[in-house]
């Protein structure tokens, strides 16, 4: 029987959302952001596809979110309470979604499962 490598989900970029509505980037996503020199992002949302995009922004740009890195750059957080309330995030526990890195745009993208959204945002894609 041929052996197959199990790719742990955290070896890929991931975005987690805590019950306190903080976006967390895992070590892989954080490394990509640090290497790209990104310190702030615009949070973009496509309600029909439930697609979240973190696109680079100039530090201090209007409507941008500052990225706070932990000391070892093995993770980072973005305080996006208003955005997560806007999309009606409703998970009771910390939830993680696998993301992708768009090297050309220097952005991180993830599709949010409908089960984490309450009401019209969840139904928008149906």
C-alpha positions as CSV (number, residue, x, y, z in Angstrom):
1,X,0.0,0.0,0.0
2,X,1.3,3.4,-0.9
3,X,1.8,5.9,1.9
4,X,0.1,9.3,1.7
5,X,1.2,12.4,3.6
6,X,-1.5,13.9,5.9
7,X,-1.4,17.6,5.4
8,X,-2.3,19.2,8.7
9,X,-4.7,22.1,8.2
10,X,-2.5,24.4,10.1
11,X,0.4,24.0,7.7
12,X,-1.8,26.0,5.3
13,X,-2.9,29.6,6.0
14,X,-5.9,29.7,8.3
15,X,-8.1,32.3,9.8
16,X,-9.8,31.7,13.1
17,X,-12.6,33.7,14.7
18,X,-12.9,33.8,18.5
19,X,-16.1,34.2,20.5
20,X,-14.9,37.8,21.3
21,X,-15.0,38.5,17.5
22,X,-11.2,38.7,16.9
23,X,-9.7,37.4,13.7
24,X,-6.6,35.3,14.2
25,X,-4.1,34.4,11.6
26,X,-2.2,31.1,12.2
27,X,1.6,30.9,11.9
28,X,1.5,30.1,8.2
29,X,-0.7,33.1,7.3
30,X,1.3,35.3,9.7
31,X,4.5,34.3,8.0
32,X,3.1,35.2,4.6
33,X,1.9,38.6,5.9
34,X,5.2,39.4,7.6
35,X,7.2,38.4,4.5
36,X,5.0,40.7,2.4
37,X,5.5,43.6,4.8
38,X,1.8,44.0,5.6
39,X,0.8,45.8,8.8
40,X,-2.8,46.7,8.0
41,X,-5.5,45.3,5.9
42,X,-8.8,46.2,4.3
43,X,-11.5,43.6,5.1
44,X,-13.5,42.8,2.0
45,X,-16.7,40.7,2.0
46,X,-18.7,39.1,-0.8
47,X,-22.0,38.1,0.8
48,X,-23.2,36.0,-2.2
49,X,-20.1,33.8,-2.0
50,X,-19.5,34.3,1.7
51,X,-15.9,35.2,0.8
52,X,-13.7,37.1,3.2
53,X,-10.6,38.8,1.8
54,X,-7.9,40.5,3.7
55,X,-6.2,42.9,1.3
56,X,-3.1,45.0,2.2
57,X,-3.6,48.6,3.2
58,X,-1.3,51.5,4.1
59,X,-0.9,51.7,7.9
60,X,-3.5,54.3,9.1
61,X,-5.6,54.2,5.9
62,X,-9.3,55.0,6.5
63,X,-11.3,51.8,7.0
64,X,-8.2,49.7,7.4
65,X,-7.6,47.3,10.3
66,X,-4.3,47.1,12.1
67,X,-2.6,43.7,12.4
68,X,-1.2,43.0,15.8
69,X,1.6,40.4,15.7
70,X,2.6,38.2,18.7
71,X,6.3,38.5,19.8
72,X,7.5,35.6,17.8
73,X,5.4,36.3,14.7
74,X,3.8,32.9,15.0
75,X,0.3,34.4,14.9
76,X,-1.5,37.7,14.5
77,X,-4.8,39.2,15.4
78,X,-7.2,41.7,13.7
79,X,-9.9,43.3,15.9
80,X,-12.8,43.2,13.4
81,X,-15.7,43.2,15.8
82,X,-17.8,45.6,13.7
83,X,-17.2,43.6,10.5
84,X,-18.1,40.3,12.2
85,X,-21.3,41.8,13.7
86,X,-22.1,43.2,10.3
87,X,-22.0,39.7,8.6
88,X,-23.8,38.2,11.7
89,X,-21.1,35.8,12.8
90,X,-22.8,33.5,15.2
91,X,-20.4,30.7,16.2
92,X,-20.2,30.0,19.9
93,X,-16.7,28.7,20.0
94,X,-13.4,29.5,18.2
95,X,-13.8,28.4,14.6
96,X,-11.1,28.1,11.9
97,X,-11.4,28.2,8.2
98,X,-8.6,27.3,5.7
99,X,-7.6,30.2,3.6
100,X,-5.6,30.8,0.4
101,X,-2.8,33.2,-0.3
102,X,-3.0,35.3,-3.5
103,X,0.6,36.2,-4.1
104,X,-0.2,38.7,-6.9
105,X,-2.6,40.6,-4.7
106,X,-0.8,39.9,-1.4
107,X,-4.1,39.0,0.1
108,X,-5.6,36.2,2.2
109,X,-9.0,34.8,1.1
110,X,-11.4,32.4,2.8
111,X,-14.9,31.1,2.3
112,X,-17.0,31.3,5.5
113,X,-19.3,28.3,6.0
114,X,-23.0,29.4,6.1
115,X,-23.4,27.6,9.5
116,X,-21.3,30.3,11.1
117,X,-23.6,33.1,9.9
118,X,-27.0,34.0,11.2
119,X,-29.9,35.2,9.1
120,X,-29.7,37.0,5.8
121,X,-25.9,36.7,5.3
122,X,-26.2,32.9,5.5
123,X,-29.1,32.9,3.1
124,X,-27.5,35.3,0.6
125,X,-25.6,32.4,-1.1
126,X,-28.6,30.1,-1.3
